Amino acid sequence: MNEINPRAAEYAEFRKPVRELCAQFDGRYWQQVEADQAYPEAFVNALTKAGWLAALIPEQYGGGGLSLTAASVVLEEINRSGANSGACHAQMYIMGTLLRHGSESQKNEYLPKVASGELRLQAFAVTEPGTGTDTTRTATSAERRGDRYIINGQKVFISRVQHSDIMLLLARTKPIDHSAHKTEGLSIFLADLRAQPKGLTVRPIRNMVNHETNELFFDNFEIPAENLIGGEGKGFRYILDGMNAERILIAAECIGDGFWFLDKARAYANARTVFGRPIGQNQGIQFPIAKAYASVRAADLMRYEAARLFDQGKPCGGEANLAKLLAADASWEAANACLQTHGGFGFATEYDVERKFRETRLYQVAPVSTNMILSYIGEHILEMPRSF
Ligand SMILES: Cc1cc2nc3c(=O)[nH]c(=O)nc-3n(C[C@H](O)[C@H](O)[C@H](O)COP(=O)(O)OP(=O)(O)OC[C@H]3O[C@@H](n4cnc5c(N)ncnc54)[C@H](O)[C@@H]3O)c2cc1C
């Protein structure tokens, strides 16, 4: 089949090796990992060893020092191969908080080890059961006692904790009613998860995709004071700082999914013969695929535009949000067209379509839900009143 992405030749120095690496992990690998409800350890290790998950860590700390555009291409290729970046993408954007706001000694201590794979930093604990999307209401507390912070509270849907050595944690160092503004008083910590830490209970949440996510219960969990990242009380600001990169990277994953679904759909539409002709000859099958192709291509333009602005150090909040919104919608549209094209076989696990269908649906909800992006566009671009 011909390549349908006209930009597939760009960034070939990253695309090609990532594509080759991913080719070693075919549909059967992902089916087995899911059947075992396992973490794709071999896949994540191979990506780490090849340095791809350290793409955004500067070279001085042992990383690849790549642009965000190049890093986004890495994630796009992972998803386009039929794999799922959800197992490992967080390392790329989580480490940005450490890089931008960590002290020099924290960066020297952790970043080279994250880059080499000696330490895995794949978990970021923000969401709480009682507050959900309203991060400013974070209730998990961090109380300073001598040279430690004592953490108490609960988090939910915290991914990859069981496969991370260190985790970033958002907690309240000042109660909200003692803070001048609701965004103040939140802080970010680096929690060490090695050696079964005392005061932390991890309860896995079975969910729609094979995504290791968990409830966390903190009961006098201790973090050394030196593991506070940046200034106390400034954690909310630090989270916002990382959002543009996260949204652009997630958009690229959606684009990868979109092209994967389109490739699968057109191949099946051409090969499957019913009523004596390929089903793709029927416009009822052909047009939804064509329409999804238009959506994926359009979203891809916005993704490159957002990444370009980011790499030039220019404001890109609007474009990053638009890219994530359009790309998540486009991949979902392509997923739907692909599933429909496959008829009953779309539901058979061996075709991988139903797995990818479930996986791409998640992008409408996490890491950020579509409504929050629409709300950003309404308020910050279109200057309409804030709704919450
Ligand atoms: C598989 C998975 C992995 C995840 N991994 C992580 C992780 O690693 N770390 C982490 O911190 N979190 C993680 N999350 C949590 C995820 O970020 C949240 O689920 C998401 O932010 C929504 O929060 P919520 O589920 O509490 O929904 P709620 O806040 O309860 O919202 C429910 C729905 O209402 C909508 N809504 C709420 N308020 C408004 C409003 N004012 N206007 C319009 N719509 C609104 C939301 O958009 C959403 O669609 C994960 C979630 C899943 C499902």
The ligand as a Gaussian input file, in Angstrom:
#p B3LYP/6-31G(d) Opt

LIG

0 1
 C       -6.901000       5.262000      32.058000
 C       -6.704000       6.567000      32.777000
 C       -5.424000       6.961000      33.135000
 C       -5.222000       8.132000      33.858000
 N       -3.958000       8.461000      34.277000
 C       -3.782000       9.512000      35.117000
 C       -2.506000       9.770000      35.714000
 O       -1.513000       9.077000      35.453000
 N       -2.380000      10.809000      36.595000
 C       -3.445000      11.594000      36.926000
 O       -3.273000      12.509000      37.731000
 N       -4.686000      11.382000      36.380000
 C       -4.870000      10.355000      35.499000
 N       -6.120000      10.100000      34.950000
 C       -7.243000      10.928000      35.366000
 C       -7.775000      11.827000      34.270000
 O       -6.889000      12.884000      34.043000
 C       -9.156000      12.267000      34.763000
 O      -10.016000      11.141000      34.667000
 C       -9.697000      13.388000      33.993000
 O       -8.911000      14.521000      34.241000
 C      -11.146000      13.689000      34.367000
 O      -11.300000      13.695000      35.777000
 P      -12.492000      12.835000      36.414000
 O      -12.377000      11.443000      35.917000
 O      -12.512000      13.012000      37.898000
 O      -13.798000      13.470000      35.819000
 P      -14.706000      14.615000      36.430000
 O      -13.891000      15.804000      36.824000
 O      -15.606000      14.017000      37.437000
 O      -15.539000      15.008000      35.142000
 C      -16.474000      14.107000      34.531000
 C      -16.870000      14.679000      33.193000
 O      -17.461000      15.977000      33.379000
 C      -16.743000      16.922000      32.625000
 N      -16.708000      18.189000      33.358000
 C      -16.344000      18.408000      34.652000
 N      -16.437000      19.719000      34.940000
 C      -16.863000      20.337000      33.825000
 C      -17.121000      21.698000      33.480000
 N      -16.957000      22.696000      34.355000
 N      -17.544000      21.982000      32.220000
 C      -17.708000      20.983000      31.322000
 N      -17.474000      19.673000      31.580000
 C      -17.034000      19.367000      32.818000
 C      -15.352000      16.365000      32.428000
 O      -14.717000      16.925000      31.305000
 C      -15.660000      14.881000      32.271000
 O      -16.002000      14.596000      30.946000
 C       -6.337000       8.949000      34.186000
 C       -7.624000       8.589000      33.788000
 C       -7.813000       7.396000      33.102000
 C       -9.219000       7.017000      32.719000

